[in-house]
Amino acid sequence: MKDPIPSTTLFVMLLSAALSMETVGYAESPYHCADHFKLAGPCFTIRGRLSLYQANPGARIWPVGSNRLLGVATVSDEPENPKLPPPLNKELDDEKAYFGNFTVCPLGPDVPGEMRYVCVESITHVVERKF
């Protein structure tokens, strides 16, 4: 008996369906700080450590080599889920620190001795460390 659909044709059809589901139905929408906040200047990239704190703001970034903290403004009221861009767009562990390259956008002026609020535009090269 002859196959109604050759196996190579069936493979191509299944692969096309899988790719279209990924790009059309299941792709995450892009995250942009400017969509949620009024920015106070151009975005910049730092190497830093993001950790969760018991105070407000709950998520903060320590730029490596500095004595400063950047307060991460988020679009969520849930401290455990601060709505960060990928790959940290998941529930964060308060017993871990997340080192990476953070592209942040300032939400206020840079005042020495004060925490500067930022929103996080993107995150790359993330490494998790347990405290």
N, C-alpha and C positions, 0 to 999 in steps of 0.2 A: 504494500500500500504506500502511496506517495504522500509525503507531508504536505498539508495545504499551504504552509508557509515555510520557506527554507530557513534553516537555523540561523544563518548569517543575517537575514532580513529581520527575524524575530529579535536577535541580539541588538541590532541597530535601533529598532523600535523601542525596546525596553530602555536602552541607554538614553535615547532622546527624551523619553518620558521622565526618567529620573533627573536629567539635567534641567528640564523645563520646570519641574516641581521645585528644584533648589533655587533657581533664579527668579521664578515668578511668585510662587506661593510662600516660600519659607525663608527667603532672605530677610535679614533684619534691616530695619530702616536706619539710615545713617544718623548719627548723633552729632549735633553741632551746638556749641555753647551759645552762639548768637541767636539760636532759635528760642532760648529760654531766658537769657540775661542781657542786660545792657552792658556792653564791654567798655572798659575805661582805657583801653590801649591795645596795641598789637599783641598777639599771642607769641609765646616764646617756649623753647624746649629746655628742660632741665633734667639732670639725672637725680633721682630722689628716692625716698622711702615713704610709701603711703602706709599709714597705720590708722586703726580705729581708736578713738578716745571716748571717755565717759562724759565729756563736756561738749558744749556747742562751739564750733561744728564738730560733728562726730568723726569725720574723716579729715586727716591732715597730712600734708606732705612736708617732709624735711628735705630741703635741697642739700645733697651731699656736699660737705665741705663748708657749710655755712652754720650760723647760729640762729637761723630763722625757721619759722613754721609758716606754711601756707594753709589757710583754712579753705577746705573744699566746699563750695556751695553746691548743693545738689537739688534736683527737681523731685526729690522724694522725702516724705516725712518719716521714713523708716530708716533708722541709723544703720541697721544690719544690711540694708540694700540701698546704697546711695545713688543708684542709677548712673554708674560710670560707663564710659565707652568700653567696647571689647578690648582686651580679654578679661577685664575685671567687672563685667556687667553681670555678675552673679552675686550670691550672698557671700560676703567676706567673713573671714574668720578673725575674731578679735584677738586671737593668740598668735597671729602671723603678721609679718611685715611684708610688704610687696615692693621690691626694688624694681625700678624700670626707668625708661625715658618717658617723661610726661610732657606733653604739649599743653600748656595752661594758658588761659586767657584772663587777664586781670579784671576784677570787678570794682576796683577802687585804686586810689593812689598808693604809691610805695612810700610809706612813712617809717623811718628807722625806729626800731623798738616796738612796733605794732605788728600784729598778725595781718598779713595781706590776704584778702579773699580772692579766690580764683575759681574758675570752672575748668574742668579737664576736658580738653578737646580730643586728645588721643593718647594712647599708651602703647609703648612697644618694649620689647626685650624684658619682659617681666620674669622675675625670679622670686619665689616665695621662700621666706625664712620663718621658722618657728622661733618664738621668743624664748 
